[in-house]
Amino acid sequence: MGVGIVGAAIAYFLTRSGAQVTLLEASTPAAGASGASDGAVSVASKRPGPMMALACEARSLYRRWVEQGVLKDIYHPRPTYLFARTDEEVAVIAHQGADLMALGERILPLTHAELMQRVPGLGRHVLAGMKVPNDGHALGYRVVDRLLQASGAPVRRHTPVLRLAQSNGKVVGVITPEGTLVADAVIVAAGLGSGPLVGLDDILIPRKGQLIVTDRASTAGAALPGPLMSAGYLAAKRRMVLGQASTSLVIDPLATGQFLIGSSRETGFTDRQTDVLTVSTLLREALAVYPALARQRVIRTFAGIRIGTRDGLPIVGRHPTLPGLFIATGMEGDGICLAPVIGKAMADMVLGAPSSFDVSVLDPGRFGDLPVQGSS
Ligand SMILES: Cc1cc2nc3c(=O)[nH]c(=O)nc-3n(C[C@H](O)[C@H](O)[C@H](O)COP(=O)(O)OP(=O)(O)OC[C@H]3O[C@@H](n4cnc5c(N)ncnc54)[C@H](O)[C@@H]3O)c2cc1C
C-alpha cells in the first residue's frame, strides 16, 4: 500500500514476476514525497557505506530501465558538481571524494578556476569543488507514472488502509473504509503513513524541505551541465555538523531549462507550506553561489516531507514479529534514487526468491519487535 515511487517500484518488479498486485493509495499516486521532491539519482551525494553502494546499484537499474524503454525520456544522465564555500567544506568534499573512489566511482577534483571553466557564472564565494560525472536525474512523479503503466497493477485511489487484518498472529490482509481485502502478503510503503500501521511511530522522523522553481533560463534543455550541490548537503547526509552556518543548498538545472532550488531540512515539520524566511534564505545563498540566477523569475515554491529514521537508514524488510507483513519506508532524501533497488529487493523477499541486493542492514528488526497497535 502507498503509491509513491517505492510502492510503484515494488509493484513493477512483482508484476513482472507474475504476481497479482493491488495498490491501495490514501490519496492519488505520487501525492506524497515522490511528487514534491527533486529527482537527483546521485551516488555523489550519498552517505558512505550501504547507502552509497545501494545508490550505485540503483543508478545502474535506472540506466537499464532507459534501455528497456520503461523510462525513455524520463531519466537523464548528467554529472554532479559538488562545491565548497569554506575550508571546512573543502575537507568534506575531499572525504566524500575518497569514499566515492573507494567504491570505484570516477571523480574529478576541481579548483575554483576549473569549476568556472565548466560552470561559467559561478560566484567568487565558491572555493573549489568536484565533478562526479556519472550521476543522473528523474522526476519522481514521472517515474511513478511510467512504472504504474508498465506494471499494469490496478490502483485504488482514495482508499486509505485503516488497519491490518490479522488471523492467528499473521497478517492476512488490510482493512479499508470499503471493507477488508485479503492478501498473501501485505507491503506497507506508505511513507509517514507507515508509522501507525507497522509500529514505527517513534522511529520515523519527518523532515520538511522547501523548493523554489524558476522560469526557463534556456529553451534548449538544461541551463547547466549538472546540479550545483553544496558541501553542506553532503554534511547533512553524512550526519556531520559544520562549524559555520552551512545549508544543504542544491541548484538543479532541470531538463525544461528551469532551475529547481532547494532545499530546507526542517525536522519534525509535516505541513507543506512554504515561508518567506526560508525561501529568501535559499535564494540569497543560491545567488551568492550562482549570480546568473538573478535574471530568473520565481514562478512557484512548494514543500515536501522526507521521512527519515532514528539511525538515518531506510527500513526495508519483513516485520520482525508479524508474518505476512513487509515494510519499505524511511527513505529520507534518497527515495527517488534508491527506489529501483528497494523495489527489486522487496519483490525478491516477498516471492522468496534469492536476493538480488543485500539490504540486510535495512532490516526492520534492528528496532526491536515493533508492536502494532489497534490491529484486529
Ligand atoms: C524537498 C525534497 C527533495 C528531495 N529530493 C530528492 C532527490 O533529489 N533525490 C532522491 O533520491 N530523493 C529525494 N527526495 C526524497 C524522496 O522524494 C523520497 O524519499 C521518496 O519520494 C519516498 O518515496 P515513498 O514511496 O517511500 O513515499 P511517498 O512518495 O511519500 O509515498 C507514500 C504514499 O503512501 C500513501 N499513504 C500514506 N498512508 C497511507 C495509508 N494508510 N494507506 C494507503 N496509502 C497511504 C501516501 O498518500 C503517499 O502517496 C526529496 C524529498 C523532498 C521532500
The ligand as an ORCA input file, in Angstrom:
! r2SCAN-3c Opt
* xyz 0 1
  C      12.262     18.586     -0.848
  C      12.626     17.169     -1.180
  C      13.645     16.913     -2.099
  C      14.003     15.607     -2.396
  N      14.973     15.367     -3.339
  C      15.325     14.095     -3.623
  C      16.322     13.838     -4.588
  O      16.846     14.733     -5.237
  N      16.679     12.543     -4.809
  C      16.099     11.491     -4.118
  O      16.511     10.357     -4.330
  N      15.130     11.717     -3.212
  C      14.736     12.978     -2.951
  N      13.771     13.217     -2.012
  C      13.239     12.097     -1.252
  C      12.164     11.331     -1.997
  O      11.195     12.213     -2.510
  C      11.506     10.319     -1.032
  O      12.491      9.570     -0.350
  C      10.626      9.346     -1.802
  O       9.712     10.046     -2.617
  C       9.863      8.449     -0.836
  O       9.012      7.638     -1.579
  P       7.931      6.717     -0.869
  O       7.239      5.957     -1.936
  O       8.605      5.976      0.243
  O       6.953      7.734     -0.113
  P       5.827      8.720     -0.671
  O       6.153      9.261     -2.000
  O       5.551      9.688      0.419
  O       4.562      7.763     -0.876
  C       3.823      7.240      0.190
  C       2.382      7.147     -0.285
  O       1.638      6.434      0.695
  C       0.353      6.997      0.786
  N      -0.218      6.614      2.093
  C       0.086      7.099      3.313
  N      -0.628      6.476      4.248
  C      -1.403      5.565      3.615
  C      -2.383      4.607      4.044
  N      -2.691      4.440      5.342
  N      -2.994      3.844      3.116
  C      -2.696      3.972      1.783
  N      -1.797      4.870      1.326
  C      -1.157      5.642      2.227
  C       0.609      8.488      0.620
  O      -0.575      9.173      0.197
  C       1.706      8.510     -0.436
  O       1.196      8.628     -1.742
  C      13.354     14.522     -1.737
  C      12.301     14.781     -0.856
  C      11.929     16.082     -0.579
  C      10.777     16.331      0.351
*
